[in-house]
Amino acid sequence: MSDNKLENAVAIRLNEIIEEMKGADDYCISYEQFMSDEKIAECVIDYARRLIDTRSEFSGLSIDLGNGFVEFGQTELKTVRLISPLQITTYDQDSGYDESLSMTHAACYRHYINSAISEYMMDEERERGLMNWYDRSDSINNKVYSAFPSVEVIDRKLMGVTTLRIRGELTNEEQKALNDYLTGQYSDGWGEGFEQREIETGDRDCPEIYVSFWNPEDFELTVEDAPQPEQGLSM
């Protein structure tokens, strides 16, 4: 059996399993039901593990062997927050130049900014956020289900917050690659469009602001909290 045929056969069967186990925490079928030949079944199951680890459509699925059965389960989601600095400007009508706001001053505009972020999100980004545009079929796409930007006051300063929902733990290499991807989104992708969006504040002294999630001087994404478990696969 070639790798391509094996991959296609396993992918079809895994999709059937996902459909069959909807609404259940656990689901078991016999080796014979999964694949008639035991040696082929063992090979297929090893291959299935590799597919689950690398292909995003099987994200959240776990597989184990036990007592002649193939046991499927759900991998719990965890929340991880990445913190990063912001750059916020307003147009000074007196000087005719853009003026940078301090993050303590900008903290009072957090609700306006988060509302603008929600309005700016495209329909296809509602489920996975910035991970909707991650186009690689790799372990990061499998582990990181979603990434949503927002702002929050931390230690009296307004900061950027990227809320991740992940399965398992990211290796150092995966975390670095994810940070590189998000940095690209904030500098050239999603963030480049958002920073051009005028945000009205209702403040007479500072009626409009512009928010950049990236800047070339001190930008860095840092993990804030230990992951917190969440139940199930539903978003």
C-alpha positions as CSV (number, residue, x, y, z in Angstrom):
1,M,0.0,0.0,0.0
2,S,1.5,3.3,-1.1
3,D,1.8,6.3,1.3
4,N,-0.8,8.2,-0.8
5,K,-3.3,5.4,-0.7
6,L,-2.7,4.8,3.0
7,E,-3.1,8.5,3.8
8,N,-6.3,8.8,1.8
9,A,-7.8,5.7,3.4
10,V,-6.9,6.8,6.9
11,A,-8.1,10.4,6.3
12,I,-11.5,9.1,5.1
13,R,-11.9,6.8,8.1
14,L,-10.9,9.5,10.6
15,N,-13.4,11.9,9.1
16,E,-16.1,9.2,9.6
17,I,-14.9,8.7,13.2
18,I,-15.2,12.4,13.9
19,E,-18.8,12.4,12.6
20,E,-19.7,9.2,14.5
21,M,-18.3,10.5,17.8
22,K,-20.1,13.8,17.8
23,G,-21.7,14.4,21.2
24,A,-19.5,11.7,22.9
25,D,-16.3,12.1,24.9
26,D,-15.1,8.6,24.0
27,Y,-15.7,6.2,21.1
28,C,-14.3,2.7,20.5
29,I,-14.3,0.4,17.4
30,S,-12.6,-2.9,16.8
31,Y,-9.5,-3.5,14.8
32,E,-11.5,-5.4,12.3
33,Q,-13.9,-2.5,11.8
34,F,-11.1,-0.1,11.3
35,M,-9.0,-2.3,9.0
36,S,-9.5,-6.0,8.4
37,D,-5.8,-7.1,8.3
38,E,-4.2,-6.7,11.8
39,K,-0.7,-5.9,10.5
40,I,-2.1,-3.3,8.1
41,A,-4.3,-2.0,10.9
42,E,-1.2,-1.5,13.1
43,C,0.6,0.3,10.3
44,V,-2.5,2.4,9.6
45,I,-2.9,3.4,13.2
46,D,0.8,4.4,13.4
47,Y,0.2,6.4,10.3
48,A,-3.0,7.8,11.8
49,R,-1.1,9.2,14.7
50,R,1.2,11.0,12.4
51,L,-1.7,12.5,10.5
52,I,-3.4,13.6,13.7
53,D,-0.2,15.3,14.8
54,T,0.3,17.2,11.5
55,R,-3.0,17.8,9.8
56,S,-5.3,20.6,11.1
57,E,-8.6,18.9,10.2
58,F,-7.9,16.3,12.8
59,S,-7.0,18.8,15.5
60,G,-8.2,17.8,18.9
61,L,-8.4,14.1,18.1
62,S,-6.4,11.5,20.1
63,I,-5.9,7.8,19.3
64,D,-4.7,4.8,21.4
65,L,-4.7,1.1,21.2
66,G,-6.1,-1.1,23.9
67,N,-7.6,-4.6,24.3
68,G,-8.2,-5.0,20.6
69,F,-9.8,-1.7,20.1
70,V,-8.9,1.6,18.6
71,E,-9.8,4.3,21.2
72,F,-10.5,7.8,20.2
73,G,-10.8,10.8,22.4
74,Q,-10.8,14.6,22.5
75,T,-7.7,16.7,23.5
76,E,-8.6,19.5,25.8
77,L,-8.1,23.1,24.8
78,K,-5.9,25.5,26.9
79,T,-5.8,29.3,26.9
80,V,-2.5,31.1,26.5
81,R,-2.1,34.9,26.3
82,L,0.7,36.6,24.5
83,I,1.4,40.2,25.6
84,S,2.9,42.8,23.3
85,P,3.4,46.6,23.3
86,L,1.2,48.9,21.4
87,Q,1.7,52.2,19.5
88,I,-1.2,54.6,19.5
89,T,-1.3,58.0,17.8
90,T,-3.7,60.8,17.3
91,Y,-3.7,63.8,15.0
92,D,-2.8,67.1,16.8
93,Q,-4.8,69.8,15.1
94,D,-2.8,72.6,16.7
95,S,0.6,71.3,15.5
96,G,-0.6,69.5,12.4
97,Y,1.4,66.4,13.3
98,D,0.6,63.0,14.6
99,E,1.2,62.7,18.3
100,S,1.9,59.5,20.2
101,L,-0.2,58.8,23.3
102,S,1.2,57.3,26.5
103,M,-0.2,53.8,27.3
104,T,-1.5,55.1,30.6
105,H,-3.5,57.8,28.7
106,A,-4.6,55.3,26.0
107,A,-5.9,52.9,28.7
108,C,-9.2,54.9,28.9
109,Y,-9.9,54.0,25.2
110,R,-9.6,50.3,25.6
111,H,-13.4,49.6,25.0
112,Y,-13.4,51.7,21.8
113,I,-10.4,49.8,20.5
114,N,-11.8,46.4,21.3
115,S,-15.1,47.3,19.6
116,A,-13.1,48.4,16.5
117,I,-11.2,45.1,16.5
118,S,-14.5,43.2,16.6
119,E,-16.0,45.2,13.8
120,Y,-12.8,44.8,11.7
121,M,-12.8,41.0,11.9
122,M,-13.9,39.3,8.7
123,D,-16.5,36.6,8.8
124,E,-13.9,33.9,8.0
125,E,-11.9,35.0,11.0
126,R,-14.7,34.6,13.5
127,E,-13.8,31.0,14.4
128,R,-10.0,30.9,14.3
129,G,-9.0,34.6,14.3
130,L,-5.6,35.2,12.8
131,M,-5.0,31.4,12.5
132,N,-7.5,31.4,9.7
133,W,-4.7,32.7,7.5
134,Y,-2.1,30.2,8.6
135,D,-1.7,28.1,5.5
136,R,0.8,25.4,6.6
137,S,-0.3,21.8,7.4
138,D,2.1,21.4,10.3
139,S,2.1,20.9,14.1
140,I,1.4,24.6,14.8
141,N,-1.7,24.5,12.7
142,N,-2.7,21.4,14.6
143,K,-2.0,22.6,18.1
144,V,-3.0,26.3,17.8
145,Y,-6.7,26.4,17.1
146,S,-7.2,30.2,17.3
147,A,-5.5,33.5,17.9
148,F,-7.5,36.6,18.7
149,P,-6.1,40.1,19.2
150,S,-7.4,42.5,21.8
151,V,-6.2,45.2,24.1
152,E,-6.2,45.2,27.9
153,V,-4.9,47.4,30.8
154,I,-2.0,45.6,32.5
155,D,-0.2,47.4,35.3
156,R,-2.1,50.6,34.4
157,K,-0.8,50.5,30.8
158,L,-2.7,49.5,27.7
159,M,-1.1,46.4,26.1
160,G,-1.8,44.2,23.1
161,V,-3.1,40.7,24.0
162,T,-3.2,37.8,21.7
163,T,-5.4,35.1,23.1
164,L,-4.5,31.6,21.9
165,R,-6.5,28.4,22.3
166,I,-4.1,25.5,22.0
167,R,-4.0,21.7,22.4
168,G,-1.0,20.2,24.2
169,E,2.2,22.2,24.6
170,L,4.2,24.2,22.1
171,T,7.9,23.4,21.8
172,N,10.4,26.3,21.9
173,E,10.7,26.0,18.1
174,E,7.0,26.0,17.6
175,Q,6.5,29.0,19.9
176,K,9.2,30.9,18.0
177,A,7.6,30.0,14.6
178,L,4.2,31.0,15.9
179,N,5.6,34.4,17.2
180,D,7.2,35.0,13.8
181,Y,3.8,34.3,12.1
182,L,1.9,36.6,14.4
183,T,4.6,39.3,14.1
184,G,4.1,39.1,10.3
185,Q,0.3,39.5,10.8
186,Y,0.7,42.5,13.0
187,S,3.4,44.2,10.9
188,D,2.2,43.4,7.3
189,G,-1.0,41.5,7.4
190,W,-4.0,42.0,9.7
191,G,-2.3,44.8,11.7
192,E,-1.3,46.8,8.7
193,G,-4.9,47.3,7.7
194,F,-6.1,47.8,11.3
195,E,-3.6,50.6,12.0
196,Q,-5.1,52.6,9.2
197,R,-8.6,52.4,10.7
198,E,-9.7,55.6,12.4
199,I,-11.2,54.9,15.9
200,E,-13.5,57.5,17.3
201,T,-13.3,58.0,21.1
202,G,-15.9,60.6,21.8
203,D,-13.1,62.6,23.6
204,R,-13.1,66.3,22.6
205,D,-9.4,66.6,23.2
206,C,-8.5,63.3,21.4
207,P,-11.5,62.5,19.1
208,E,-9.8,59.9,16.9
209,I,-6.9,57.5,17.5
210,Y,-5.0,55.0,15.4
211,V,-3.7,51.7,16.9
212,S,-0.7,49.7,15.8
213,F,-0.1,46.3,17.2
214,W,3.5,46.4,15.9
215,N,6.3,48.8,16.0
216,P,9.9,48.4,14.8
217,E,11.6,49.5,18.0
218,D,10.5,47.3,20.9
219,F,8.0,44.8,19.6
220,E,8.0,41.4,21.4
221,L,5.4,38.7,22.1
222,T,5.8,37.3,25.6
223,V,3.7,34.5,27.2
224,E,1.8,35.9,30.2
225,D,0.1,33.0,31.9
226,A,0.3,29.3,32.3
227,P,-2.3,27.5,30.1
228,Q,-5.8,27.2,31.6
229,P,-7.8,24.1,30.6
230,E,-11.1,24.4,28.8
231,Q,-13.5,21.6,27.9
232,G,-14.4,20.1,24.6
233,L,-13.8,20.9,20.9
234,S,-16.7,23.5,20.5
235,M,-15.7,27.0,19.8
